[in-house]
Amino acid sequence: MRRKLAAGNWKMNGLGTAQDELRAIAATPTRQTDLLICPPSTLLERAAIVASDTPLEIGGQDCHANPTGAHTGDISAEMLADCGASYVILGHSERRTDHNESNAQVAAKTLAAWTSGLTAVVCLGESLKERQSGQTLDVITAQLAGSLPDGATGENTVVAYEPIWAIGTGLVPEIAQIDEVHTILRAELVKRFGVMTGDAIRLLYGGSVKPDNAAEIFAVPNVDGALVGGASLKSHDFKAIIDALDAS
Ligand SMILES: O=C[C@H](O)COP(=O)(O)O
């Protein structure tokens, strides 16, 4: 039985009220749901202090594929772990677009994350053009195959499906479209890693998840949680999403 995961990606936000919001999120009672917030790297250490002795886990938003070296501006998986992170988001579409990250680079970063004991939240999703031209399933299966190295398990890997056109737009795919993609992702994971492992890897949906659409999305059988952007910045909204997930 897979545990649920409510993951918040704060992106390049969080100055000011971060610690109060984190305290409120960390205090949310849950039955079957793990809680994760990925703040900007400058807030990681403070976030980890707030989260210590609570069920809240902290994660990074990216890492370099190498453990150390001359990589100005980058952060290694080992450094994230040293700050108290236990997860890292990899291959988010904003990284793939803003930094030209390829599937192969995401796979290399995923290996680095595993080596440092982090769970990788590997993101994939189609553009609006790809959706409209009927390429969604080809795109997401290619991203999954290329971004996940051999050795993925239910403990070291989470996969997040985030249609690019749904991120920050208020647009959400039809429930049948989410169901179709998550069913294919599950089948691909089982095919590649076997039934035990393929069934153990959690699949998140991300893209304009809000308190008012969360319950409907979480009713989809292979949706094990959400990767939430905007609505994770306000503990009131994120708690409502956590509640919907915990009740699903
Ligand atoms: O990583 C989170 C996603 O990009 C979703 O962002 P959003 O909830 O603001 O649409």
The ligand as an SDF file (V2000), in Angstrom:
LIG
                    3D

 10  9  0  0  0  0  0  0  0  0999 V2000
    5.8960   22.0400   -8.8860 O   0  0  0  0  0  0  0  0  0  0  0  0
    4.7390   22.4960   -8.8650 C   0  0  0  0  0  0  0  0  0  0  0  0
    4.0500   22.7790  -10.0820 C   0  0  0  0  0  0  0  0  0  0  0  0
    4.8280   23.4140  -11.0350 O   0  0  0  0  0  0  0  0  0  0  0  0
    2.6430   23.2450   -9.9680 C   0  0  0  0  0  0  0  0  0  0  0  0
    2.5430   24.6220   -9.7470 O   0  0  0  0  0  0  0  0  0  0  0  0
    1.0910   25.2640   -9.4940 P   0  0  0  0  0  0  0  0  0  0  0  0
    0.4480   24.4450   -8.4140 O   0  0  0  0  0  0  0  0  0  0  0  0
    1.3720   26.6680   -9.0640 O   0  0  0  0  0  0  0  0  0  0  0  0
    0.3490   25.1540  -10.7810 O   0  0  0  0  0  0  0  0  0  0  0  0
  1  2  2  0
  2  3  1  0
  3  4  1  0
  3  5  1  0
  5  6  1  0
  6  7  1  0
  7  8  2  0
  7  9  1  0
  7 10  1  0
M  END
$$$$
